[in-house]
Amino acid sequence: MALLNDILKWTESLSSWQRDACRRLFQKEAGLEEADYSDLYTLLKMENEIEAEYPVEAVPLANEHLPAELVPTETVTLVALRELENVNQIPSDHKLTFSESGITVIYGGNGSGKSGYVRVMKRACRARDQSEPIHPNANDPTAATKEPRAKFDVKVGGTSEEVEWSRDGTSPNRLSTVSVFDSKCARSYITADQDLAYLPYGLDIVENLANQVLPKISEKLEAEIEGVDVSKLPLDHLLGEAEVGKVIENLSVKSDADAITFLGTITEDDTKRIAELETALKEANPLAKAEESRLSAMRLKTYAEKLAKPLVWVGVGAVEKLQKLNAEKNAAEAAEKKAADALRAGEELLPGTGDQSWKLLFEAARRYSTEAAFPGEEFPLSTEGKVCPLCQEDLPETGSHRLKRFDAYIKNDVAKTADIARKKVETEKGKIEVADLQITAEEALCDELNALDDSVPPTITEFQASIDSRRDSMLNGLETSEWDSIPALIESPRTRVRQLAANQLKAYRTLVRAADEEKRKKLEKEMGELSARKSLAKSLKVVIALLERMKKKAALEKCRSSLKTRPISDKSKEFATIAVTDELRKALDEEFNALGIWHIKTKLNERSVRGKMFHQLLLDLPTTNKIDEILSEGEQRAIALGSFFAELALANHSCGIVFDDPVSSLDHWRRRDVARRLVKEAKIRQVVVFTHDTSFLGQLCDEIEAVGIPNSMSFLEWQGGSPGCVNDGLPWDHQGYKARINALEQAKSKIAKVWPTYPGEKEIGEMRHQYDRLRATLERVIQDVVFNGVVKRYRDWIRVDSLEDVVGFDRAEYEAIDKLHKRSCDVVTAHDPSSAKAATVPTAIDLGNDIAALKAVVEMIKNRRKAAKTAT
């Protein structure tokens, strides 16, 4: 733990991708996969702001990944694992229990559900080997989204606790103190000096970071750098004296992409300028051509002024003026009508009195009276005896008063105002009606416009139609007062014509310069720059892509500084100096001897590097370039086991330990050594062993029986269509004769309770099955009792009839065994019995008597053996 904590603290000084690599190395002792290296390479690129193919979030090594630190006096013991949810197809009501002291052995064959329990324990106890995923029930479509969970019962210092675990949560600290043997961990490696060195637990994180991860990532980096094409050969056609050529020649990671894009962007004006320069530089007589351009500019400018004239009559201001005059006229006429209504009030007058036609009549009468009838006298006449100029009758007093009232009405300001307003409207209307709004160009000018820009003449035609329509609408507005319906003028082509005039004037100046030798050189240079920019525009995407590759390559090359192995290798040596002690060396030697690899010796190597003393624990073996050529797979497994026990002995705690198939790849005789070592360890701490190896299971049982330590045996199997069903004891084939006799007695008791007077096929079949087991138990008695376990057989059957000739075997014991064996053979279906006999099967009482007879034979043999020992 101390070493792991030191390594964790050191990783905090590393970059985020390296910290993520340390976590992966800790959790995947068997080695990182290609997907891991791809993720780490992506993290390296993201850290250096290089675009990655897919995002990856760094998960650095943290306390939650490591075993928790223990209080020195605190011991954590496993009691049970229960209520598994979404773990394979294991039902949640199954419960796996552990012996709180001694050893717990859990046997499970292929497909029994053993791996489901083991993987949960590995994750919960923060085992380093977490490469195997915990799968949900594959037969449940909804299970894929569900999180595996489980509950553990533990005792901490003798106090019971319940601990909950979930796959996606942080493993509980309590469970992390239980050590799980990581069989995939390589505890040895070949150094740069071709020595075979030992790696203390956890130090492989640092060592593999330097020796595996960084070289692998470097390999990926160099491959990608090599694959980035930064050749400028495809752009050689852009080189030259122009600015574009210099930019391409000096193209590098420092180049400004925006500046290059600006340089390679050709506007419409640039295109026109190129055409203008080409024309000017190709012209044989530039001055003559210049004069043509000047005259053209003048014509166009004059025509542009003509296009502006209609706006005086139909522009926005003209419409507003006409609308205002019309409004004033309407207002004046309304006032006039109001006065006329007042004139007619009070007496019966002829219709239309006070209207415009009546006014004209009255004014005509005035002129006739003052000019012809009564010269020098005011009208209306006030002298008595005068006659009316219209009817030439004498004027009564009432008539005289009426004429005076009419005169006052005529002379009133309202009437004058209305007359003035009407005249203004009529005047403006007349001007608009007679205004010359024709803007169509003459045929020669139209041809000239077409030659310069063929889109201009159509706009002139459209503008003429818009002017005519607007004038008509304005005049109609005087009648309808619907000014909002007057159509807007379309955009005038005047600006475009003026631009054409400016272009022609510019062409004139260019042609004049082209006629001057010195100024012509400047034009040629300008043409060269524009032509180069035009060429750049065609290759702009290629140039920008090359610049991006240059910058990417530079960024990738910058990553090399993060892949230096020397600092990490030096740190590994420092950690090794702390972790490797003479005490550890002695512990390893002791464990190697116990596990049958006594020929592998350890030696402590000291050397000074730049003034610092470093320690290294070496395995004293000849070396080559590959571990597999030095150590067999079994020896590597034995080294891993020995290392685990040696470091455990120095760990200063007595918490439980868990093994999953610890003897894989080991020879038969080395399995015996492992079984013996596990049982020895079980004397001082809780040991839990999962195995599917039947031979190793038998060796474990022998060692447990020989030492007599507390133990718990169980096996896993399918039941009810689901795996992981927990059964006490061992499967029948692996039980000793005592367990078998006990099982036979329990079966006999169940049969006796339901045995009918006349048994049917079901009962007969069950009885034959029990006698089949009785015969097998009898053969196990011969192996374990008669021969006292001296030999173990690999043949599935025993020739009981040969037992008679065994030297030293008592005749009575033989006859009792032979009798039981023959009786069993007569009952079981291993042979086809004669149907003519119609023999009945034994009853439950008979079975009980035969079991008792077997127990008596066993006791007889044991007593005789005991008496023989006493006699000697």
Number of C-alpha atoms within 10 A of each C-alpha: 15 12 16 18 17 11 20 21 14 13 20 14 10 15 15 20 24 25 23 23 28 26 22 24 25 26 22 21 22 17 19 18 11 10 9 16 18 15 19 25 22 23 25 24 19 18 15 14 12 17 12 13 9 9 11 15 13 19 15 21 24 16 15 14 21 24 23 19 14 17 8 10 9 14 19 25 29 26 19 17 20 20 18 24 21 23 26 23 20 24 18 15 10 16 17 20 20 24 19 22 21 24 29 22 23 26 26 23 15 10 13 21 22 25 20 21 20 18 21 23 21 25 27 27 26 27 25 27 22 19 16 11 11 20 16 22 19 13 10 11 9 10 17 14 9 12 16 21 20 21 18 23 17 22 18 14 12 11 9 14 14 11 17 17 21 18 16 9 12 14 22 19 20 21 26 24 26 26 21 23 21 22 23 15 22 19 22 21 19 17 14 8 6 13 19 23 21 27 23 20 18 23 21 23 24 25 22 22 23 22 18 15 26 23 16 18 19 18 12 15 21 15 11 13 17 11 10 15 11 17 10 13 7 10 16 11 13 20 15 16 12 18 17 23 20 13 18 20 15 11 17 16 17 10 15 13 15 10 11 21 16 12 20 22 16 18 10 9 9 15 14 12 18 19 13 19 21 14 15 26 21 11 16 11 14 21 20 13 16 25 17 15 21 20 15 22 24 16 14 23 19 14 20 22 12 17 23 15 16 18 17 14 23 26 18 12 12 16 22 14 15 23 19 13 20 22 16 19 21 16 15 22 19 14 16 24 18 12 17 20 13 12 18 16 10 7 7 7 11 9 9 12 16 24 14 14 10 14 18 13 11 19 14 12 18 20 15 16 21 17 12 11 17 16 12 10 13 12 19 21 21 15 11 11 11 16 17 19 21 13 8 10 11 14 20 14 10 9 12 20 15 14 18 16 14 20 17 12 19 18 11 13 12 20 23 14 18 21 16 15 21 18 14 17 21 15 12 16 16 12 12 20 14 8 15 11 20 14 18 16 17 10 9 9 16 16 14 17 19 14 11 15 13 13 12 18 20 12 17 21 14 15 21 21 14 18 24 16 16 21 22 14 20 27 19 14 19 18 9 10 15 13 17 9 11 17 14 14 19 13 12 19 20 21 13 15 25 19 16 21 25 18 20 23 21 18 24 25 17 22 27 20 21 25 18 12 10 10 13 18 14 13 20 15 13 16 20 17 20 23 18 22 25 21 16 25 19 13 17 19 13 14 22 16 14 21 22 16 18 21 18 19 22 14 17 20 14 12 18 14 8 15 21 14 17 11 10 19 17 16 16 21 19 16 21 21 17 13 19 19 15 13 10 20 20 15 19 25 20 16 22 25 15 17 22 17 19 12 11 16 17 21 16 16 13 12 11 9 10 6 7 8 12 19 19 22 25 21 19 15 15 10 16 13 11 12 16 11 11 15 16 13 15 16 21 23 22 28 24 25 25 25 25 21 21 22 15 16 15 11 12 11 17 19 22 24 23 24 21 21 16 24 23 17 16 18 11 12 11 20 23 22 20 23 22 21 19 23 24 18 16 22 16 13 20 25 28 25 20 22 22 18 15 14 13 21 20 17 19 24 18 17 19 21 13 11 12 12 16 17 21 19 19 19 23 23 19 14 11 6 7 14 20 26 20 22 17 13 16 20 16 14 12 16 17 17 23 14 15 22 21 12 16 20 17 11 17 21 16 12 19 14 9 11 18 12 7 7 15 10 8 8 17 17 15 13 24 20 14 21 26 18 20 26 20 20 24 28 21 21 24 18 18 16 19 20 12 13 14 9 9 10 9 6 6 7 10 15 7 15 12 8 17 15 10 9 7 7 14 12 12 11 17 18 14 14 24 17 14 19 20 13 16 23 17 17 23 21 14 10 9 8 13 8 7 6 7 8 11 9 18 17 19 20 14 12 24 18 12 19 22 14 16 21 16 14 22 20 13 14 17 15 12 12 15 11 11 10 9 8 7 5
